[in-house]
Amino acid sequence: MTTFAATAPGHAPAAALANPVAARTRLLAIDALRGLVMLFMLVDHVRETFFLYMQVSDPVDATTTDPGLFFTRLLSTFCAPTFVALTGLSAWLYGQSRSKGEVSEFLLKRGMFLIFLELTVIGLSWPTQTFEFPPARFWLQVIWAIGISMVALAALLHLPRKAQVGLGLAIVCLHNLLDPIVLTAQDSGYAIWAVLHQRSVIDLGLGLTAKTTYPVLPWIGVILLGYACGPWFAKGSDPAQRLRRLILLGFGMIAAFVLIRYANVYGDKPWFIAQTPLRTVMSFLALTKYPPSLLFLLPTVGTGVLLLALFEKYQDSPALPHLAYLGGAPMFFYILHLYTLKAIYHVALMLYGPVKGTVFGVDNLSTVWIWVFALIVPLYLPTRWFAGFKQRRKDIWWLKYL
């Protein structure tokens, strides 16, 4: 599963598109990148919905996974890292005309709101999930992780910028040293460690459990580094210098990934020489997302940085405004697409019955892609309307949280 990023209030594409000059800003590129990632996320969630009964224990297992499924899943790996980094960047942009105290307050409130959504509206949106509340198990997934990261950033943004960069780099680069620490439910601090770094199940009592699908420690490092890059995007900053910095950073991260991954000594599980070149490449690219390893974050965030540079350089592309609408109302799109998929799934289950056990699904990956392209326009149109409505009705205070 993937996610959405917070758009700073007033940072919606509708206003920019109404003014051709304003549209040629760094903000259009940020929203467009967020919108592209929303489409990548749609691919992954359609796969989860209709390919559900075909799931394997690890969709990026280089030894057993069908290559088509492997690379379809790989596309979605750019989502969460890009969104979390953009969330930090958006928080800095929000603070250009506000005090750090105001930014902290907003991050704290929005972070808690996202946690609430994860445990309620979003937690009930998955195809096989019933509407029983509370559910027997809470899935603490990407929206939860972003919410916790925003709460953490609410405190960490008060650090000096050099300390933010240092702490962010230390978390992202060194957290894999903590991988050998594995606690059991009987150990002291187990629940806290499960939230921070160990994908586990927490017993909440009364027959309820919580699955920490997205341990949050590395994501806190990513959001902090995204925030620390904010001055590159300040009002009046030199676009050419920013472009050079983005290109250097993006290629630098990808080069670091190739070198560290090739060394095969740190940052993720080892890769191996397989029976075919394709399987060898798959092994090289099979990276750990839960929690995200250093080697998972380097190429995904690095690619996101390069795409941001590309979008800023080619802002006259006719596709960018449409992507920006998707990126201007990410939470609306996120909830809309989840419940749309849930409705389609249950209609298909009612019409065709279960394929395996109680689960409906398809056995051809091409069907997944057909559904993706069929859903883009029906999801785009209401999202575009809501992005414009959100921009026009700034008097409705709660809209800034969606």
N, C-alpha and C positions, 0 to 999 in steps of 0.2 A: 504494500500500500504506500501510496505517496501522499502529498499534502498541499497546503496553500501558504502564502506569505502575507503578512500584514501590509496593507497599503496605508501610508500615512494620510490622515485626513487632508482633503484638498488635493490629493495626488491621484486624481482620476483622469482618464484620457479625454473625457468629453470636453473639458475646458480647453485643453491643448488643441484639440481638433477644430474647435470653433475659431481658433486664431492660427493661421498658417505659420506665423513667425514663432509663436509659443510652442507649436508642435515640434519645431526643430530644436528640441532641448534634450538634455540628458534624461529627463523624466519619461519621455516617450519610449526611449530605448529600454528603460528599466521595466516599464509596464509591458512592453512587447515581449521581453524575455520571460517575464512571469507568465504571460499568456501562452507562449510556446510551451513552457513547462506544464501548463494546465493540459495541453493537448497530449503531451507525453504521458501524463498521469491518467488521462482518459483511456489511452491504449492499455495501460496496465490494469485498470479496474474493469474494463470490458473483458480482458483476459481472465481475471479472477472470477468474474461473474459467469461467463459462458464456457470457460475451460475448466471449471471448478473440479469436476470429477476426474479430470485428466491431470490434476496437480501431482507434482512429485515433492519429495521431502525438501528438496532444494532446487529451485528453477534455474540456478546458475551452477549446478553440479556438472563439471566438464566431462565427467566420465559416463554419465547416463542420460543427461538431458538432450532432447532433440535440438539440433542447432537452431532451428527456426524459433522454438520456444525460448532458447537461451538468449538470442539476440533481441527478441521482442521484450523479454524481461529486462535485458541490459539497457534498453532505451529509457526505461523508467528510473534507472539509478541516478539520472541527472536531476530528478525532481526535488527530492528532499534537500540535498545539499545546496542547490541553487536557491530554493525558497527560503531556507533558513538564513543564508548569507544575505539575501535581499531584504529579509525582515530586519536584520541588524542595520543595513544601509538605510532602509526606510525610516527606522527610528532616529538615525542621525539627521536625516533630511527634515523630519518632523521637528527636531529640536533647533533648527536654524533660527526660528523666530520665537522660541520658547525657552524657558529656563530648564535646567536639568531636573529640577524638582517636578516641573509639569510633565516632562517626558517620562520620568520615573513613575509618576502616578498613572499616566496613560498605559504604560507597559504593564504595570502591576494589574490594573483593571482588565486590560485586554487579555493578558495571560490567564487570569483567573476565569475570564469568560470562555476562553478556548478550552480550558480544562473542563468546565461545566458542559460545553457542547460535546466534547469527546465522550463524556460519561452518559450523555442523554441522547440528543438528537442524532449525532453521528454514530454512536455506539449501536443504535437500533437500525441503522440504514443498510447494513450488509445483507445480502440476499437471503441467507439461511437463518438470520437472526430474527427471533420473534419480537413482538411488541410488548412482551412481558417486562415490567420494571419493578424492582431492579432485576436485571438479568443475573443468572447464576454466575457468569463470569464477565468482568469488565476487561476490555481489550485496550490497553494504554498504548495507543499508536501515535501516528505522526502529529496529529493536532495536539495531543497531550504533550508531546516532546517540545513542540513549538511554544505552547503555553508555559511550560516550565522554564524554557530557555528565555522567554520574555521576562518572566518574573526574576530570573537570575540577572538578566541585563539591566533591569530596573535598579539593581544595586551596583553592578559592576561599571556602569557608565560614569560613575562618580570618580573612578580611578583616573590618574593621568593617562594620556594616550599611549605613552611608551609602555606603561604597565599593562594596559589593555592588550597591546600587541604581544608583549612578552607572555602574559598569562594565556592568551588565546593560542599562541604558537605552542606553548608548553602542553596545553591540554590536547591539541590536535596531534602533535608530533609524538608525545610521550605516553599517551594513555594506553597504548598497546602493551606497555611494560606491566600494566595491571592485569593483563589477561590471565596469568596463572592463578590469580586470587579468585577462587570459587567457593562460595559459602553455601551452606545448607540451611534449611528452615530452622534447624536447631541452634544455629550460630547467632551470636549477638551481632546486631547490625545487618542481618540478612535482608530485611525489607528495604532499608536505605540503599544497600549495595545493589539490590535488584533494580531499583529505580535508576541508579547512577550508571551501572556498568555491566550488569549481568542479566541476561534475558532469562527471566524466571517467572514462577507463579507464586503470588503472595496470598496466603490465607487471610481473608478479612473477617472471618467468623460468621456465624449465622448461615453457614452454607454458601457464602459468597467468596469468590476468588478474583484476583486481578492478574492479568498476564502483562508483564512489562515488555511488550514487543519492541519498543523503541527506548532502550536505556539512554539517558539524557546527557551524560557527561560530555561526550564529544560534540554534541549539538550546541552546548553552551559555548564551547570554544569557537565553533563556526559562527554563531551569531555575534560573538564578541569581535571577531576579526572583521565581519561585515560592517559592524558599527565603526570600527577603527579606520576603515577605508573611506568613511564618509567625507572627510575634508577634500578628497579628490573630486567630489561632486558638488562642492560648495557653490553658491551663487557667485557668478563672476569668475569662476575658475577657468583656466585655459583648457579648452576642449582638446587641442592638439597634445598638450602634455598629458592629459588624462588618458587619451587614446594610447599614447606610447607606454604609459604605466600599465594599462590593462593588458596590452599585448605582451609586454615583458613578463608580467605576473602570470598570465595564462600559460604561455609557452614554458615559463620556468617551472610551473607546477607539473605540467605534463612531462617535461624532461626529467624532473626529480622522480616522478612516478616510474618512468622507464628504467632509470638507473637503479633505484632502490628495489624495484620489483625484480629486475634481472639479477641482482645480487642474491636475492632469495634468502635473506638472513633476518629481515625485520619488517614489521608493518602489516603482515597478514599471513594466512596459511601458505605453505610453499606451493609453487607451481611445478609442473613436471612435463617431461617430454612424453607425449602420448603416441598412440599408434599411427595417427594421421596428423598432418600439419594443422588442420582445422581444429582438432581436439587440443593440440598444443596451444594454439592461440586462445581457445576458450579457457584453458587452464590458467593462462597468463592473465586473463581478464576476469576470472572468477574471484570476486572480492567479497569481503564480509561487510554487510550492511547493518547488522544488529548485534552490538553497536557498530557504527561505521568506523572501519579501520583507517589508519593514516593513508594506506594505499587506495582505499575506496574514495577518500575525500580529495586526494591530489588530482586525479584526472577528471572527476565530476565537477568539482568547483572550478578547476582550471578551464574546462570546456565552457562552463557557464560564463566565466570572465571573458573568454575570447568571443563568445556569442554577444555579450554585452557590448564589446568593442565594435563588433561587426554591425550590430543594430544602430549604434550611435553614428558610425561612419556612413551608413546607407539609410538615413532616416527618410529619404524620399521614396523608399520602396512602398508600393501600394498595399502590401500585406501587413506592414507594421501597425497602422491604425487599427486594423481588425484584431490583431493579436493584443494590442494595448487595451481594447475593450474587455477582453477576457481577463487580462491582468489587472484591470481596474476594479473588478468586483470578484475577487478570488473566492471568498467564502460563499458567496451566493452561488457561483458556479460549482463549487465543491459539493455543497449540499444538494443542489439541483441535480447534478449528474449521478450522485449516489442513489437518490430516491427514484430517479428515472430508470436506472439499471435495476433497482429492486423491483419496480413495477413490471418492467419487461420480463424479468426472470420469472416472476410468479405467474404472469399471464402465459408464458411459454410452458411452465410446469403444469398449469391447469389444462392447456390445450394438448400437450404432447405426453404428459406424464413424466415420471422420473426415468432417467437413462441408467442410473446405477444406484441401487438402494433407494434413497428418498431424494436424490439429487438430480437436477436436470443439467444437461451440458451438451456441448458439441465436441466432435472428435477431430475437427479440421481447423487448423490455425487460421486459414484464409477467411473462415466465417467470422472470426474475431475482428479481423481488419475490415471486413465489409460493414460490420456493425459500427466500428469506430467512425468510418467515413459517413455512414448514414446518420449518426448522431451529432456530428459537428454543427450543422446549421440549426437543428432544433434546440440545441443547447446555447449556441451563440446568440440567437435573436433575443431571448429573454435576458441573457446576461448583459447584452449591449443596452437594452432598455433600462435595466437596473443600474448600470454604471452611470448612465445619464441622469436617472432619477436621483441617485445618491449625490451627484454633483450639484444638481439644481436645488435639492432640499437640504441644505446644510443646517436649516433650523431644526431638523429632526435629529436630536443628539445621538440617538442610539444607532443611527445608520453608519456612523464611523466605526462601529465594531463589526460590521459585516463586510 
